[in-house]
Amino acid sequence: MYTPSMSLKNAALLAFVGTLLAAALLIYDFVFDIINFAQGLIPLVKLFASFIYALAALSLAVFFYVFQKKSE
């Protein structure tokens, strides 16, 4: 008999932790893009793209958090 070593709840937790780390890195990058934009070093288009990446990663982290809490 085969017993799976990873349940759905454990997989959701692992996905949440990985996505949270990626979101933290992208938010860190977004903050530095704000600073660089304020100093005139990068254009607004780069700041806008960085915002979209950070928002998408944060949204995905929230999704995995809720999914992990709701799964049994």
C-alpha distances in whole Angstrom, upper triangle without the diagonal:
4,7,10,13,15,16,19,21,21,21,25,26,26,27,30,31,31,33,35,36,37,39,41,42,43,45,47,48,49,51,53,53,55,57,58,59,61,63,63,61,59,59,58,56,54,54,53,50,49,49,46,44,44,44,41,39,40,39,35,35,36,34,31,32,32,29,27,29,28,25,22
4,6,9,12,13,16,19,18,18,21,23,22,24,26,27,27,30,32,32,33,36,37,38,39,41,43,44,45,48,49,50,52,54,54,55,58,59,60,57,55,56,54,52,50,50,49,46,45,45,43,40,40,40,37,35,36,35,32,31,33,30,27,29,29,26,24,26,26,22,20
4,6,9,10,13,15,14,15,18,19,19,21,24,24,25,27,29,30,31,33,35,36,37,39,40,42,43,45,46,47,49,51,52,53,55,57,57,55,53,54,52,50,48,48,47,44,43,43,41,38,38,38,35,33,33,33,29,29,30,28,24,25,26,23,21,23,23,19,17
4,6,7,10,12,11,12,15,16,16,17,20,21,21,23,25,26,27,29,31,32,33,35,37,38,39,41,43,44,46,47,48,49,52,53,54,52,49,50,49,46,44,44,43,40,39,39,37,34,34,34,31,29,30,29,26,25,26,24,21,22,23,20,18,20,20,16,15
4,7,10,12,9,10,14,14,13,16,18,18,19,21,23,24,25,27,29,30,31,33,34,36,37,39,41,42,44,45,46,47,50,51,52,50,47,48,47,45,43,42,42,39,37,37,36,33,32,33,30,28,28,28,25,24,25,23,20,21,22,19,17,19,20,17,15
4,7,8,6,6,10,11,10,12,15,15,16,18,20,21,22,24,26,27,28,30,31,33,34,36,38,39,40,42,43,44,46,48,49,47,44,45,44,42,40,39,38,36,34,34,32,30,29,29,27,24,25,24,21,20,21,20,16,17,19,16,13,16,17,13,13
4,5,5,6,9,10,11,12,14,16,17,18,20,22,23,24,26,28,29,30,32,33,34,36,38,39,40,42,44,44,47,48,49,47,45,45,44,42,40,39,38,36,34,34,32,29,29,28,26,24,24,23,20,19,20,18,15,16,16,13,11,13,13,10,9
4,5,5,6,9,10,10,12,14,15,16,18,20,21,22,24,26,27,28,30,31,32,34,36,37,38,40,42,42,44,46,47,45,43,43,41,39,37,36,35,33,32,31,29,27,26,25,23,21,21,20,17,16,17,15,12,13,13,10,8,11,11,7,8
4,5,5,6,9,10,10,12,14,15,16,19,20,21,22,25,25,26,28,30,31,32,35,35,37,39,40,41,43,45,46,44,42,42,40,39,37,36,35,32,31,30,28,26,25,24,22,20,20,19,16,15,15,13,10,11,11,8,6,8,9,6,6
4,5,5,6,9,10,11,12,14,15,17,19,20,21,23,24,25,27,29,30,32,33,35,36,38,39,40,42,44,45,43,41,42,40,38,36,35,34,32,30,30,28,26,25,25,23,20,20,20,17,15,16,15,11,12,13,11,8,11,12,10,10
4,5,5,6,9,10,11,12,14,16,17,18,20,21,22,24,26,27,28,30,32,33,34,36,37,38,40,42,43,41,39,39,38,36,34,33,32,30,28,28,26,23,23,23,20,18,18,18,15,13,15,13,10,11,13,10,8,12,13,10,12
4,5,5,6,9,10,10,12,14,15,16,18,20,21,22,24,25,26,28,30,31,32,34,36,36,38,40,41,39,37,37,35,34,32,31,30,28,26,25,24,21,20,20,18,15,15,15,12,10,12,10,6,8,9,7,5,9,10,8,11
4,5,5,6,9,10,10,12,14,15,16,19,20,21,22,24,25,27,29,30,31,33,35,35,37,39,40,38,36,37,35,34,32,31,30,28,26,25,24,22,20,20,18,16,15,15,13,10,12,11,7,7,10,9,6,9,11,10,12
4,5,5,6,9,10,11,13,14,15,17,19,20,21,23,24,26,28,29,30,32,33,35,36,38,39,37,35,36,35,33,31,30,29,27,25,25,24,21,20,20,18,15,16,16,13,11,13,13,9,10,13,12,9,13,15,13,15
4,6,5,6,8,10,11,12,14,16,16,18,20,21,22,24,26,27,28,30,31,32,34,36,37,35,33,33,32,30,28,27,26,24,22,22,20,17,17,17,15,12,13,13,10,8,11,10,7,9,12,10,9,13,14,13,16
4,6,5,6,9,10,10,12,14,15,16,18,20,20,22,24,25,26,28,30,31,32,34,35,34,32,32,30,29,27,26,25,23,21,20,19,17,15,15,14,11,10,11,8,6,8,8,5,6,9,9,8,11,13,13,15
4,6,5,6,9,10,11,13,14,15,17,19,20,21,23,24,26,27,29,30,32,34,35,33,31,32,31,30,27,26,26,24,21,21,20,17,16,17,15,12,12,13,11,8,11,12,9,9,13,13,11,13,16,16,18
4,5,5,6,9,10,11,13,14,16,17,18,20,22,23,25,26,27,29,31,32,33,31,29,30,29,27,25,24,24,21,19,19,19,15,14,16,14,10,12,13,11,9,12,13,10,11,15,14,13,16,18,18,20
4,5,5,6,9,10,10,12,14,15,16,18,20,21,22,24,25,26,28,30,31,29,27,27,26,25,22,21,21,18,16,16,15,12,11,12,10,7,8,10,7,5,9,10,8,10,13,13,13,15,17,18,20
4,5,5,6,9,10,10,12,14,15,16,18,20,21,23,24,25,27,29,30,28,26,27,26,25,22,21,21,19,16,16,16,13,11,12,11,8,7,10,9,5,9,11,9,9,13,14,13,15,18,18,21
4,5,5,6,9,10,11,12,14,16,17,18,20,22,23,24,26,28,29,27,25,27,26,25,22,20,21,19,16,16,17,13,11,14,13,9,10,13,11,9,12,14,13,13,17,17,16,18,21,21,24
4,5,5,6,9,10,11,12,14,16,16,18,20,21,22,24,26,27,25,23,24,23,21,19,18,18,16,13,14,14,10,9,11,11,7,9,12,10,9,13,14,13,14,17,18,17,20,22,22,25
4,5,5,6,8,10,10,12,14,15,16,18,20,21,22,24,25,24,21,22,21,20,17,16,16,14,11,11,11,9,6,8,8,5,5,9,9,7,10,12,12,13,16,17,17,19,21,22,25
4,6,5,6,9,10,11,13,14,15,17,18,20,21,23,24,23,21,23,21,21,18,16,17,16,13,13,14,11,8,11,12,9,8,12,12,10,13,15,15,15,18,19,19,20,23,24,27
4,6,5,6,9,10,11,12,14,16,17,18,20,21,22,20,19,21,20,19,16,15,16,15,11,12,13,10,9,12,12,10,11,14,14,12,15,18,17,18,21,22,22,24,26,27,30
4,5,5,6,9,10,10,12,14,15,16,18,20,20,19,17,18,17,16,13,12,13,11,8,9,10,7,5,9,10,7,9,12,12,12,15,17,17,18,21,22,22,24,26,27,30
4,5,5,6,9,10,11,13,14,15,17,19,20,18,17,18,17,16,14,12,13,12,8,8,10,8,5,8,10,9,8,12,13,12,14,17,17,18,20,22,22,24,26,27,31
4,5,5,7,9,10,11,13,14,16,17,19,17,16,18,17,18,14,12,14,14,10,11,13,11,9,12,14,12,12,16,17,15,17,20,20,20,23,25,25,26,29,30,33
4,5,5,6,9,10,10,12,14,15,16,14,13,15,14,14,11,10,12,11,7,9,12,10,8,12,14,12,13,16,17,17,19,21,22,22,25,26,27,28,31,32,35
4,5,5,6,9,10,10,12,14,15,14,12,13,12,12,10,7,9,9,5,6,9,9,7,10,12,12,12,15,17,16,18,21,22,22,24,26,27,28,30,32,35
4,5,5,6,9,10,11,13,14,14,13,14,13,15,12,9,12,13,9,9,13,12,10,12,15,14,14,17,19,18,20,23,24,23,26,28,28,29,32,33,36
4,5,5,6,8,10,11,12,11,11,13,13,14,11,9,13,13,10,11,15,14,12,15,18,17,17,20,22,21,23,26,26,26,29,31,31,32,35,36,39
4,5,5,6,8,10,10,9,7,9,9,11,8,6,9,10,7,9,12,12,11,14,16,16,17,20,21,21,23,25,26,27,29,31,32,33,35,37,40
4,5,5,6,9,10,10,9,10,9,12,10,7,10,12,9,9,13,14,12,14,17,18,17,20,22,22,23,26,27,27,29,32,32,33,36,37,40
4,5,5,6,9,9,9,12,12,14,12,10,13,15,12,13,17,17,15,18,21,20,20,23,25,25,26,29,30,30,32,34,35,36,38,40,43
4,5,5,6,5,6,9,10,12,10,9,13,14,12,14,17,17,16,19,21,21,22,25,26,26,28,30,31,32,34,36,36,38,40,41,45
4,5,5,6,5,7,7,10,9,7,10,13,11,12,16,16,16,18,21,21,22,24,26,26,28,30,31,32,34,36,37,38,40,42,45
4,5,8,9,10,10,13,12,10,13,16,14,15,18,19,18,20,23,24,23,26,28,28,29,32,33,33,35,38,38,39,41,43,47
4,6,8,10,12,15,14,12,16,18,16,17,21,21,21,23,26,26,26,29,31,31,32,35,36,36,38,40,41,42,44,46,49
4,6,7,9,12,12,11,14,16,16,17,20,21,21,23,25,26,27,29,31,31,33,35,36,37,39,41,42,43,45,46,50
4,7,10,12,10,11,14,15,14,17,19,20,20,22,24,25,26,28,30,30,32,34,35,36,38,40,40,42,44,45,49
4,7,8,7,8,11,12,11,14,16,16,17,19,21,22,23,25,27,28,29,31,33,33,36,37,38,40,42,43,46
4,5,6,7,9,10,11,13,15,16,17,19,21,22,23,25,27,28,29,31,33,34,35,37,38,40,41,43,46
4,5,5,6,9,10,10,12,14,15,16,18,20,21,22,24,26,27,29,30,31,33,34,36,37,39,40,44
4,5,5,6,9,10,11,13,14,15,17,19,20,21,23,25,26,27,29,30,32,33,35,36,38,39,43
4,5,5,6,9,10,11,12,14,15,17,18,20,21,23,24,26,27,29,31,32,33,35,36,38,41
4,6,5,6,9,10,11,12,14,15,16,18,20,21,22,24,26,27,29,30,32,33,35,36,40
4,5,5,6,9,10,11,12,14,15,16,18,20,21,23,25,26,27,28,30,32,33,35,38
4,5,5,6,9,10,11,12,14,15,17,18,20,21,23,24,26,27,29,31,32,33,36
4,5,5,6,9,10,11,12,14,16,17,18,20,21,23,25,26,27,29,30,32,35
4,5,5,6,9,10,11,12,14,15,16,18,20,21,23,24,26,27,29,30,34
4,6,5,6,9,10,10,12,14,15,16,18,20,21,22,24,26,27,28,32
4,6,5,6,9,10,11,12,14,15,17,18,20,21,22,24,26,27,30
4,6,5,6,9,10,11,12,14,15,16,18,20,21,23,24,26,29
4,6,5,6,9,10,11,12,14,15,17,18,20,21,23,24,28
4,5,5,6,9,10,11,12,14,15,16,18,20,21,22,26
4,5,5,6,9,10,11,12,14,15,16,18,20,21,24
4,5,5,6,9,10,10,12,14,15,17,18,20,23
4,5,5,6,9,10,11,12,14,15,17,18,22
4,5,5,6,9,10,10,12,14,15,16,20
4,5,5,6,9,10,10,12,14,15,19
4,5,5,6,8,10,11,12,14,18
4,5,5,6,8,10,11,12,16
4,5,5,6,8,10,10,14
4,5,5,6,9,10,13
4,5,5,6,9,12
4,5,5,6,10
4,6,5,8
4,6,8
4,6
4
